[in-house]
């Protein structure tokens, strides 16, 4: 916050059959923001994706935007 960094961290997150995030890979982003973005995404809970009514594991693209200029 003191450095007032701004930017977007783009990641791929694996969502389990129960809706929890099991893996996060950073695709791009400022190195000083990456750890905070990954930590935030790991705490999120999703509605599981379904195929023919059955929950499946799936990968999604996630962006976390930081705006510390305010």
N, C-alpha and C positions, 0 to 999 in steps of 0.2 A: 504494500500500500504506500509506503513512504517513497518508493521509486515511481509511483503512479504509472505502472505498466498497463498498457492496453493491448488487446489482441484476442485472437480466437485460437483455441486448441481443438484440432480435429482428431477424432479417435474412431476406432472400430471396437465395439463392445459386444461380447458374447452374452446372450440372454439364455438362461437355462430353462428347462421345462417348468420350473416353479416360478420363474420371473425374476430370479436374482441375477446380478451381473457376476459372471464367473471369470472373465478375462477382459482386459482393456489394453489395446495397443494404440500408441500415439502415432498418428500419420504426420501431423505438422503442428507447429506452435512454438511459442517462445519458450526456451528451456527453463526459465524461471517461473513459468505459469503451468507447465506440464504436470508437475506433481499434485498441485492443488486441483486441477481439472480431473485427473485420474481418481483422486480421493473422493471427489464429489460424485462422480459417476458410479463408483463402487458402492455408494450408499443408496443409490436409487433402486426402486422396485418397479418392475414392469408387469403388465398383464401378459402372460405367456402367449407366444404366437401359436396358432393352431393350424393343423393340416388335417382335413377330414374329421374335425372335431377333437383331435388328440393334440395335446401340447407338444411342441417341438422346440429344440434348441435352434437359435438363430443368431446371426450377426447383424448388427445395425451400425450405421454411421451416426456419430454424435458430435455436435459442436458445442463448446462452452465458450461464451463470450465474456471477456473481462473488460470493464470500463472503470478504471480507477481515477479518472481525470477529475471527477467531481469532488 
